[in-house]
Amino acid sequence: MSWQDRIVVDPKVLTGKPVVRGTRISVELVVDLLAAGWSHAQILTSYPHLTEEDVRACLSYASELLREEQVFPLKAT
């Protein structure tokens, strides 16, 4: 499964935040719910139009963003 099949960015939807395709549910919301301790089952019950694959795609998207993040160490003074 590729997150690119399920996550879209459209400036007309939630001001361009990444969302699950066909919804207005942001990747940020899904990741925040998981960070708050929600299980996949709780998310799917609360948002029945999401699938398990959508939840995984949100995590995969977030993981890729972090993997691509560049960190520059501060120079020692």
C-alpha positions as CSV (number, residue, x, y, z in Angstrom):
1,M,0.0,0.0,0.0
2,S,1.2,3.4,-0.9
3,W,0.1,6.5,1.0
4,Q,0.0,8.4,-2.3
5,D,-3.1,6.4,-3.2
6,R,-5.0,7.5,-0.1
7,I,-3.6,10.9,1.0
8,V,-4.2,14.1,-1.1
9,V,-3.4,17.8,-0.8
10,D,-5.9,20.1,-2.4
11,P,-5.7,23.9,-1.6
12,K,-9.5,23.9,-1.7
13,V,-9.9,21.3,1.1
14,L,-8.8,22.3,4.6
15,T,-6.6,25.1,3.2
16,G,-4.3,22.5,1.6
17,K,-3.7,20.2,4.6
18,P,-3.1,16.6,3.7
19,V,-6.4,14.7,4.0
20,V,-7.6,11.2,3.4
21,R,-8.9,11.0,-0.2
22,G,-12.6,11.7,-0.5
23,T,-12.9,13.1,3.0
24,R,-12.1,16.3,5.0
25,I,-10.3,14.2,7.6
26,S,-6.7,15.4,8.0
27,V,-3.7,13.3,8.5
28,E,-3.0,15.5,11.4
29,L,-6.2,14.5,13.1
30,V,-5.6,10.8,12.7
31,V,-2.0,11.1,14.0
32,D,-3.2,13.2,16.9
33,L,-5.8,10.6,17.8
34,L,-3.3,7.8,17.8
35,A,-0.9,9.9,19.9
36,A,-3.7,10.5,22.4
37,G,-4.0,6.8,22.8
38,W,-6.9,6.0,20.5
39,S,-6.8,2.5,18.9
40,H,-7.3,2.0,15.2
41,A,-10.7,0.4,16.1
42,Q,-11.8,3.5,18.0
43,I,-10.9,5.7,15.1
44,L,-12.7,3.5,12.6
45,T,-15.8,3.4,14.9
46,S,-15.8,7.2,15.3
47,Y,-15.1,7.8,11.6
48,P,-16.8,4.9,9.8
49,H,-15.9,6.2,6.3
50,L,-12.2,5.6,7.1
51,T,-10.6,2.2,6.6
52,E,-7.7,0.5,8.3
53,E,-5.7,1.3,5.2
54,D,-6.5,5.0,5.5
55,V,-5.1,5.0,9.1
56,R,-2.0,3.2,8.0
57,A,-1.6,5.7,5.1
58,C,-1.7,8.6,7.5
59,L,1.1,7.1,9.6
60,S,3.1,6.3,6.5
61,Y,2.7,9.8,5.2
62,A,3.8,11.3,8.6
63,S,6.8,8.9,8.7
64,E,7.9,9.9,5.3
65,L,7.8,13.6,6.2
66,L,10.0,12.9,9.2
67,R,12.4,10.8,7.2
68,E,12.8,13.6,4.7
69,E,13.3,16.3,7.5
70,Q,16.7,17.8,7.4
71,V,18.3,18.6,10.7
72,F,21.4,20.9,10.9
73,P,23.3,20.8,14.2
74,L,24.2,24.0,15.8
75,K,27.9,25.0,15.8
76,A,29.6,24.6,19.1
77,T,30.6,27.9,20.6
